[in-house]
């Protein structure tokens, strides 16, 4: 057999054209020679034919299992490579986000929210198409949390409702990054009265608007505006929320106290359309904030001209309401911040 293989090799070497057809035959011949040698070796060791067949079967199973293992390993390597590719892509996207944040830091700045004092009103632009809008996010003076309102429109009832939320800010290197990286999934509903959300009131608009934070970040002053589609604006209500006690205060007696004061001066407000506007906290000492807030009152003539009806100090805990003779001596707070674009100067 060995002589035949050597002769066959010489033919292939001397005749390259025969290589294409000769190689498979040579492979078969070598395989047959190896098989014969193995059988001869097994006979010398005294291994019978049935045992040799069993060994061959085991060998085939081993080769099959090894091939399967190699395929699994190859798939694992592909998965690892794919995972690394995805991680590299995610890392690149995060780097791009960080770069954008750096640009945002260059293009944005903090500004006082309650400026001018008491001027903030909700902007309903786009609510009829989007069905929900969000107000500005008002950041606490220590930059640890923010508050905003969600306003909802229900077209079937032509009703507008709103709810205020508290959102903690993550600790980061800069205060601006705290705001940019705030996660809405962490928002918590505040225990304010949910304006208009507890009942169906067709044609009614009830909204909650942030007025300002207290200097020590423990209290929130907000106003609820109530309007009706046909009759227009109806009433403003003043709400205070204490974060440390989670208590809500509604200054129910405020309008009545102002009305009583002007009746003693000979002016009956029942004859006029009038309203109040909370301006901010009265805090002459930032180290020792008071429980008082400043409220302005306004009357409206038939031609809708607004008439100033005085400024008032109102203590939300005691309920005491005092007329301010000289409003220039009383300045309302400007504690909250918002993020605004920088303007080229």
C-alpha positions as CSV (number, residue, x, y, z in Angstrom):
1,X,0.0,0.0,0.0
2,X,2.9,2.3,0.9
3,X,4.5,1.7,-2.5
4,X,1.2,2.6,-4.3
5,X,1.0,5.9,-2.4
6,X,4.6,6.8,-3.3
7,X,4.0,6.0,-7.0
8,X,0.8,8.1,-6.9
9,X,2.7,11.0,-5.3
10,X,5.3,10.9,-8.1
11,X,2.6,11.0,-10.8
12,X,1.0,14.1,-9.2
13,X,4.3,15.9,-8.8
14,X,5.4,15.1,-12.4
15,X,2.0,15.9,-13.8
16,X,0.5,19.1,-12.2
17,X,-2.7,18.8,-14.4
18,X,-3.5,15.6,-12.6
19,X,-3.4,17.4,-9.2
20,X,-7.0,18.5,-9.3
21,X,-8.3,15.0,-9.7
22,X,-5.5,13.3,-7.9
23,X,-5.8,15.1,-4.5
24,X,-9.1,13.5,-3.5
25,X,-7.8,10.1,-4.4
26,X,-4.6,10.7,-2.5
27,X,-6.6,11.8,0.5
28,X,-8.7,8.6,0.3
29,X,-5.5,6.5,0.0
30,X,-3.8,8.2,3.1
31,X,-7.0,7.8,5.1
32,X,-7.2,4.1,4.2
33,X,-3.5,3.6,5.0
34,X,-4.0,5.3,8.4
35,X,-7.0,3.1,9.1
36,X,-5.1,0.0,8.3
37,X,-2.2,1.0,10.6
38,X,-4.6,1.6,13.4
39,X,-6.3,-1.8,12.9
40,X,-2.9,-3.4,12.9
41,X,-1.9,-1.6,16.1
42,X,-5.2,-2.5,17.8
43,X,-4.7,-6.2,16.8
44,X,-1.2,-6.2,18.4
45,X,-2.8,-4.8,21.6
46,X,-5.4,-7.6,21.5
47,X,-8.4,-5.3,20.9
48,X,-11.1,-7.2,19.1
49,X,-13.3,-6.0,16.2
50,X,-16.4,-5.0,18.3
51,X,-14.3,-3.0,20.7
52,X,-12.6,-1.3,17.7
53,X,-16.0,-0.3,16.3
54,X,-17.1,1.1,19.7
55,X,-13.9,3.1,19.9
56,X,-14.6,4.5,16.4
57,X,-18.1,5.5,17.4
58,X,-16.8,7.2,20.5
59,X,-14.2,9.0,18.4
60,X,-16.9,10.2,16.0
61,X,-19.1,11.4,18.9
62,X,-16.1,13.2,20.4
63,X,-15.3,15.0,17.1
64,X,-19.0,16.0,16.7
65,X,-19.1,17.3,20.2
66,X,-15.9,19.2,19.7
67,X,-17.2,20.8,16.5
68,X,-20.4,21.8,18.3
69,X,-18.3,23.3,21.1
70,X,-16.2,25.3,18.6
71,X,-19.4,26.7,17.0
72,X,-20.7,27.7,20.4
73,X,-17.4,29.4,21.2
74,X,-17.5,31.2,17.9
75,X,-21.0,32.5,18.6
76,X,-19.9,33.6,22.1
77,X,-17.0,35.5,20.6
78,X,-19.4,37.2,18.2
79,X,-21.8,38.1,21.0
80,X,-18.9,39.6,23.0
81,X,-17.8,41.6,20.0
82,X,-21.4,42.8,19.3
83,X,-21.8,43.8,23.0
84,X,-18.6,45.7,23.0
85,X,-19.7,47.5,19.8
86,X,-23.0,48.5,21.5
87,X,-21.1,49.6,24.6
88,X,-18.8,51.7,22.5
89,X,-21.7,53.3,20.7
90,X,-23.5,54.0,24.0
91,X,-20.3,55.5,25.4
92,X,-20.0,57.7,22.4
93,X,-23.6,58.9,22.8
94,X,-23.0,59.7,26.4
95,X,-19.9,61.6,25.5
96,X,-21.9,63.5,22.9
97,X,-24.6,64.3,25.6
98,X,-21.9,65.5,28.0
99,X,-20.5,67.7,25.2
100,X,-24.0,69.1,24.6
101,X,-24.3,69.8,28.3
102,X,-21.1,71.7,28.2
103,X,-22.5,73.8,25.4
104,X,-25.7,74.3,27.3
105,X,-23.6,75.6,30.2
106,X,-22.1,78.1,27.9
107,X,-25.4,79.2,26.4
108,X,-27.6,79.2,29.5
109,X,-27.6,80.9,32.9
110,X,-29.6,81.2,36.1
111,X,-32.1,84.1,36.5
112,X,-34.5,85.1,39.2
113,X,-37.9,83.5,38.7
114,X,-40.2,86.0,40.6
115,X,-39.1,89.0,38.6
116,X,-41.0,91.3,38.5
117,X,-42.6,90.1,41.7
118,X,-46.0,88.4,41.4
119,X,-46.0,88.7,37.6
120,X,-45.9,85.0,36.7
121,X,-49.0,83.6,34.9
122,X,-49.5,80.4,33.0
123,X,-48.9,80.4,29.2
124,X,-51.5,78.2,27.6
125,X,-49.9,78.3,24.2
126,X,-50.2,74.9,22.5
127,X,-52.3,73.2,25.1
128,X,-55.3,72.6,22.8
129,X,-53.1,70.6,20.4
130,X,-50.8,68.9,23.0
131,X,-53.4,68.3,25.7
132,X,-50.7,68.8,28.3
133,X,-48.0,71.5,28.9
134,X,-45.5,72.1,31.7
135,X,-44.7,75.4,33.4
136,X,-41.2,76.7,34.1
137,X,-39.2,74.7,36.6
138,X,-38.6,76.9,39.6
139,X,-35.4,75.9,41.4
140,X,-34.9,76.3,45.2
141,X,-32.3,78.8,46.5
142,X,-30.0,75.9,47.6
143,X,-30.4,74.2,44.2
144,X,-31.4,70.9,45.8
145,X,-34.9,70.7,44.3
146,X,-37.4,72.3,41.9
147,X,-41.1,72.6,41.4
148,X,-43.2,72.8,38.3
149,X,-46.9,72.4,37.3
150,X,-48.5,70.1,34.7
151,X,-51.5,71.5,33.0
152,X,-54.1,69.2,31.3
153,X,-56.8,70.0,28.8
154,X,-59.8,67.7,28.3
155,X,-61.5,68.6,25.0
156,X,-64.7,66.6,25.7
157,X,-65.4,68.8,28.8
158,X,-63.5,71.9,27.6
159,X,-61.9,71.7,31.1
160,X,-58.4,72.7,32.2
161,X,-56.8,71.2,35.4
162,X,-53.3,71.3,36.9
163,X,-51.1,69.7,39.5
164,X,-47.8,70.7,41.0
165,X,-44.8,68.4,41.3
166,X,-41.6,68.4,43.4
167,X,-38.4,67.1,41.8
168,X,-35.1,66.5,43.7
169,X,-32.0,67.5,41.9
170,X,-29.0,65.1,41.7
171,X,-25.7,66.2,43.3
172,X,-23.3,67.2,40.5
173,X,-20.2,69.3,39.9
174,X,-22.2,72.4,38.9
175,X,-25.6,73.7,39.8
176,X,-26.6,73.9,36.2
177,X,-25.8,70.2,35.6
178,X,-28.1,69.4,38.5
179,X,-31.0,70.9,36.7
180,X,-30.0,69.5,33.3
181,X,-29.7,66.0,34.7
182,X,-33.0,66.1,36.7
183,X,-34.9,62.9,36.1
184,X,-38.7,63.2,35.7
185,X,-39.1,59.7,36.9
186,X,-38.2,60.9,40.4
187,X,-41.0,63.6,40.5
188,X,-43.4,63.5,43.5
189,X,-46.9,65.0,43.5
190,X,-47.2,67.7,46.1
191,X,-49.9,67.6,48.6
192,X,-51.6,70.7,47.2
193,X,-55.2,70.5,46.3
194,X,-55.2,69.2,42.8
195,X,-56.9,72.0,41.1
196,X,-59.9,70.7,39.1
197,X,-58.6,67.1,39.0
198,X,-61.0,65.7,41.6
199,X,-64.2,66.4,39.6
200,X,-65.6,67.1,36.2
201,X,-66.3,70.8,35.7
202,X,-67.3,71.6,32.1
203,X,-66.0,74.9,30.8
204,X,-63.9,75.6,34.0
205,X,-60.2,76.4,34.0
206,X,-58.3,75.8,37.2
207,X,-54.5,76.2,37.3
208,X,-51.8,76.2,39.9
209,X,-48.8,78.6,39.4
210,X,-45.7,78.8,41.5
211,X,-45.1,82.2,43.1
212,X,-41.9,81.7,44.9
213,X,-39.8,79.7,47.3
214,X,-39.0,80.9,50.9
215,X,-35.4,81.8,51.6
216,X,-34.8,78.7,53.7
217,X,-36.3,76.4,51.1
218,X,-38.9,75.0,53.5
219,X,-42.0,76.7,52.2
220,X,-43.7,77.2,48.8
221,X,-46.1,80.0,47.9
222,X,-48.5,79.2,45.0
223,X,-51.7,80.7,43.5
224,X,-54.7,78.9,42.0
225,X,-56.5,80.8,39.2
226,X,-60.1,79.9,38.5
227,X,-61.9,80.9,35.3
228,X,-65.0,80.0,33.5
229,X,-65.3,79.8,29.7
230,X,-68.3,82.2,29.4
231,X,-67.9,84.4,32.4
232,X,-64.1,84.8,32.2
233,X,-61.8,85.1,35.3
234,X,-63.5,84.4,38.6
235,X,-61.1,84.1,41.6
236,X,-57.5,83.7,42.8
237,X,-56.7,81.5,45.7
238,X,-53.5,81.6,47.8
239,X,-51.9,78.3,48.9
240,X,-48.8,77.6,51.1
241,X,-47.0,74.3,51.3
242,X,-44.5,73.3,54.1
243,X,-42.0,70.8,52.8
244,X,-40.8,69.7,56.2
245,X,-44.3,69.0,57.7
246,X,-46.0,68.3,54.3
247,X,-48.9,70.5,55.5
248,X,-50.9,72.7,53.1
249,X,-52.5,76.0,54.1
250,X,-55.3,77.7,52.1
251,X,-55.8,81.4,53.1
252,X,-59.5,81.3,52.9
253,X,-60.1,84.5,54.9
254,X,-57.8,86.7,52.8
255,X,-60.4,88.2,50.5
256,X,-62.9,88.7,53.3
257,X,-60.4,90.6,55.4
258,X,-59.6,92.9,52.5
259,X,-63.3,93.4,51.8
260,X,-64.0,94.2,55.5
261,X,-61.2,96.8,55.5
262,X,-62.5,98.7,52.5
263,X,-66.1,98.6,53.8
264,X,-64.9,100.4,57.0
265,X,-63.4,103.0,54.6
266,X,-66.8,103.5,52.9
267,X,-66.0,101.4,49.8
268,X,-68.2,98.3,49.1
269,X,-66.3,95.9,46.9
270,X,-69.5,94.0,46.2
271,X,-70.2,96.6,43.6
272,X,-67.0,95.9,41.7
273,X,-65.1,93.1,40.2
274,X,-61.9,92.7,42.1
275,X,-59.2,90.2,42.8
276,X,-55.9,89.5,44.7
277,X,-52.4,88.8,43.5
278,X,-49.8,87.1,45.8
279,X,-46.5,88.9,45.2
280,X,-44.0,86.8,47.3
281,X,-42.7,86.1,50.8
282,X,-42.0,89.0,53.2
283,X,-38.6,88.2,54.6
284,X,-36.8,91.2,56.1
285,X,-34.3,88.7,57.7
286,X,-33.0,85.9,55.5
287,X,-31.7,84.1,58.6
288,X,-35.1,84.1,60.2
289,X,-37.8,83.9,57.5
290,X,-41.3,84.9,58.6
291,X,-44.7,83.3,58.0
292,X,-45.9,86.4,56.2
293,X,-46.5,87.0,52.5
294,X,-47.2,90.2,50.5
295,X,-50.5,90.3,48.5
296,X,-51.7,93.1,46.2
297,X,-55.4,93.7,45.6
298,X,-56.9,95.2,42.4
299,X,-60.4,96.4,41.3
300,X,-61.6,96.5,37.7
301,X,-63.8,99.2,36.2
302,X,-66.4,98.4,33.5
303,X,-63.9,99.3,30.8
304,X,-61.5,96.7,32.4
305,X,-59.2,99.4,33.8
306,X,-57.3,98.0,36.8
307,X,-57.3,100.0,40.1
308,X,-54.8,99.3,42.9
309,X,-56.6,98.5,46.1
310,X,-53.5,98.3,48.3
311,X,-50.8,95.9,49.5
312,X,-51.3,93.6,52.4
313,X,-49.2,91.5,54.8
314,X,-50.8,88.1,55.5
315,X,-49.7,85.6,58.0
316,X,-50.6,82.2,56.7
317,X,-50.5,80.5,60.1
318,X,-52.3,83.0,62.3
319,X,-54.6,84.3,59.5
320,X,-53.8,87.9,60.4
321,X,-54.1,90.3,57.4
322,X,-52.6,93.9,57.7
323,X,-52.9,96.8,55.3
324,X,-49.5,98.2,54.2
325,X,-49.5,102.0,54.3
326,X,-46.3,102.4,52.4
327,X,-45.7,99.5,50.0
328,X,-42.2,100.8,49.1
329,X,-40.9,99.8,52.5
330,X,-41.9,96.2,52.0
331,X,-40.1,94.1,49.4
332,X,-41.3,90.7,48.3
333,X,-39.0,87.8,47.9
334,X,-37.1,86.7,44.8
335,X,-35.7,83.4,46.0
336,X,-36.5,80.9,43.2
337,X,-34.3,80.5,40.1
338,X,-35.0,79.4,36.5
339,X,-32.6,78.5,33.6
340,X,-32.8,80.9,30.7
341,X,-30.8,81.5,27.5
342,X,-27.9,84.0,27.7
343,X,-28.4,87.1,25.7
344,X,-25.5,88.6,23.8
345,X,-24.6,91.9,25.5
